[in-house]
Amino acid sequence: MTSTSPPPGLARFNALEEHAAFAALHDACASTVWAGRLLAARPYATADDLYAASDAAMAELATEDLDEAMAGHPPIGRPKPGDPASAREQRGMAGASAELRAEMLELNLAYQEKFGHVFLICATGRTGEQMRDALQARIGNPPEQEREIVRTELGRINRIRLARLVEEDA
C-alpha cells in the first residue's frame, strides 16, 4: 500500500500560514515573483512537484526578477555573516589558501564590473579551485549567455534549498 500524503517536511510547508511560507520561500530565493508563484501553487503533493514549480517559475523570471534573486547571494569566498546556508554552500572556499582567496576576490570584482552582478554558481560540493576555474571560464561569456547560465545556477541553488526546507524532519 502506498501513501498519498506528502512527506512530513513538505506537509509542514504546505500547512504554514501564508506569510510564514512566503518567508521560507524568500529565504530560499530572494525573488519576490518566484516566491509568490511557488506560494500560489500550494499545496504540493510531492517534493518533485515543488521542484518542478520552482524550475518553471525560474524559467519565466524577467531580468529585474533575476537581478532581485542574485542580490540575495554574497560573492563566492565571502559568505553572509551569520548565515549558515551561505557558509554551508560555500564550504569549498573555507580552506582556500590566501592566494586563492585573493585570486577569487580579483576575479569576482572583474566579473561584477563586466556583468553588473555577483558571480553566481551552485557552490555546493565544489572546491575553491573548481569555483575559480568556472569563474575564469565564464568571465569571457557574452552577457546574454551568462544571464542564462546564472538562471540555471539559481535553479540548482533553489532546488538544494527547497530540499532542505521540505525534507527536514522537525
C-alpha positions as CSV (number, residue, x, y, z in Angstrom):
1,M,0.0,0.0,0.0
2,T,1.4,3.4,-1.0
3,S,0.8,6.6,0.9
4,T,-0.8,9.5,-0.9
5,S,0.1,12.0,1.8
6,P,3.2,14.2,1.3
7,P,6.3,13.6,3.3
8,P,6.3,15.3,6.8
9,G,8.5,18.2,5.8
10,L,6.5,19.0,2.7
11,A,3.2,18.6,4.6
12,R,4.5,21.1,7.2
13,F,5.5,23.6,4.4
14,N,2.1,23.2,2.8
15,A,0.4,23.9,6.2
16,L,2.4,27.0,7.0
17,E,0.4,30.3,7.2
18,E,0.9,32.3,4.0
19,H,3.3,34.9,5.4
20,A,5.5,32.1,7.0
21,A,5.5,30.1,3.8
22,F,6.4,33.2,1.8
23,A,9.3,34.0,4.2
24,A,10.6,30.4,3.9
25,L,10.5,30.6,0.2
26,H,12.1,34.1,0.1
27,D,14.9,32.7,2.3
28,A,15.5,30.1,-0.4
29,C,15.4,32.7,-3.3
30,A,15.3,36.5,-2.9
31,S,13.0,36.9,-6.0
32,T,9.6,38.0,-4.8
33,V,8.0,36.9,-8.0
34,W,9.5,33.4,-7.7
35,A,8.4,33.0,-4.1
36,G,4.9,34.3,-5.0
37,R,4.5,31.8,-7.8
38,L,5.5,28.9,-5.6
39,L,3.3,30.1,-2.8
40,A,0.3,30.4,-5.1
41,A,0.7,26.8,-6.3
42,R,0.5,25.2,-2.8
43,P,-0.3,22.6,-1.7
44,Y,2.3,20.3,-3.3
45,A,1.7,16.5,-3.3
46,T,5.4,15.7,-3.7
47,A,8.7,17.4,-3.4
48,D,9.2,16.8,-7.2
49,D,6.1,18.9,-7.8
50,L,7.6,21.7,-5.7
51,Y,10.9,21.4,-7.6
52,A,9.1,21.5,-11.0
53,A,7.2,24.6,-9.9
54,S,10.5,26.2,-8.9
55,D,12.0,25.3,-12.3
56,A,9.0,26.7,-14.2
57,A,9.0,29.9,-12.1
58,M,12.8,30.4,-12.6
59,A,12.5,29.9,-16.3
60,E,9.9,32.7,-16.5
61,L,11.6,35.3,-14.4
62,A,12.1,38.7,-16.1
63,T,15.5,40.4,-15.9
64,E,14.6,42.5,-12.9
65,D,13.4,39.4,-11.0
66,L,16.7,37.6,-11.8
67,D,18.5,40.7,-10.5
68,E,16.5,40.6,-7.3
69,A,17.3,36.9,-6.9
70,M,21.0,37.5,-7.5
71,A,21.1,40.3,-5.0
72,G,20.4,37.8,-2.3
73,H,23.7,36.0,-2.9
74,P,27.0,37.1,-1.5
75,P,30.2,36.9,-3.6
76,I,32.0,33.5,-3.6
77,G,34.5,33.5,-0.8
78,R,32.6,35.9,1.3
79,P,29.5,34.2,2.8
80,K,27.0,36.3,4.6
81,P,28.0,36.7,8.2
82,G,25.7,34.7,10.5
83,D,24.0,32.9,7.5
84,P,24.6,29.1,8.0
85,A,23.1,28.4,4.5
86,S,25.6,30.7,2.8
87,A,28.5,29.3,4.8
88,R,27.4,25.7,4.1
89,E,27.1,26.3,0.4
90,Q,30.5,28.0,0.1
91,R,32.2,25.4,2.3
92,G,34.6,24.7,-0.6
93,M,36.3,28.1,-0.1
94,A,36.6,27.6,3.7
95,G,40.1,26.0,3.5
96,A,41.3,28.0,0.5
97,S,44.7,29.4,0.6
98,A,45.3,33.2,0.9
99,E,46.5,33.2,-2.7
100,L,43.2,31.5,-3.9
101,R,41.1,33.9,-1.8
102,A,42.9,36.9,-3.3
103,E,42.6,35.5,-6.8
104,M,38.8,35.0,-6.2
105,L,38.4,38.5,-4.9
106,E,40.1,39.9,-8.0
107,L,38.1,37.7,-10.4
108,N,34.8,38.5,-8.6
109,L,35.4,42.2,-8.9
110,A,36.3,41.9,-12.6
111,Y,33.2,39.7,-13.2
112,Q,30.9,42.2,-11.3
113,E,32.3,45.1,-13.2
114,K,31.6,43.3,-16.5
115,F,28.2,41.9,-15.8
116,G,26.9,44.2,-13.1
117,H,26.2,41.4,-10.5
118,V,28.0,38.9,-8.4
119,F,29.4,35.7,-9.9
120,L,26.7,33.1,-9.2
121,I,27.4,29.4,-9.1
122,C,25.9,26.5,-7.3
123,A,28.9,26.2,-5.0
124,T,27.6,23.1,-3.0
125,G,30.1,20.3,-3.4
126,R,32.6,22.4,-5.3
127,T,36.2,23.2,-4.3
128,G,37.6,26.7,-4.3
129,E,39.7,25.7,-7.3
130,Q,36.6,24.5,-9.2
131,M,34.8,27.7,-8.5
132,R,37.8,29.8,-9.6
133,D,38.1,27.7,-12.8
134,A,34.3,28.2,-13.5
135,L,34.6,32.0,-12.9
136,Q,37.7,32.2,-15.2
137,A,35.8,30.3,-17.9
138,R,32.6,32.3,-17.6
139,I,34.0,35.8,-17.4
140,G,34.6,35.7,-21.2
141,N,30.9,34.9,-21.9
142,P,28.6,37.4,-23.7
143,P,26.1,38.9,-21.2
144,E,23.1,37.1,-22.7
145,Q,24.8,33.7,-22.4
146,E,26.0,34.5,-18.9
147,R,22.5,35.5,-17.8
148,E,21.1,32.1,-18.9
149,I,23.9,30.3,-17.0
150,V,23.1,32.4,-13.9
151,R,19.4,31.4,-14.3
152,T,20.4,27.7,-14.4
153,E,22.7,28.1,-11.4
154,L,20.0,29.8,-9.4
155,G,17.6,27.0,-10.3
156,R,20.2,24.5,-8.9
157,I,20.6,26.5,-5.7
158,N,16.9,26.8,-5.3
159,R,16.4,23.1,-5.6
160,I,19.0,22.4,-2.9
161,R,17.5,25.0,-0.6
162,L,13.9,23.7,-1.2
163,A,15.1,20.2,-0.5
164,R,16.5,21.3,2.9
165,L,13.2,23.1,3.6
166,V,10.8,20.2,2.8
167,E,13.0,17.2,3.8
168,E,13.6,18.4,7.4
169,D,12.0,16.1,10.0
170,A,11.3,18.8,12.5
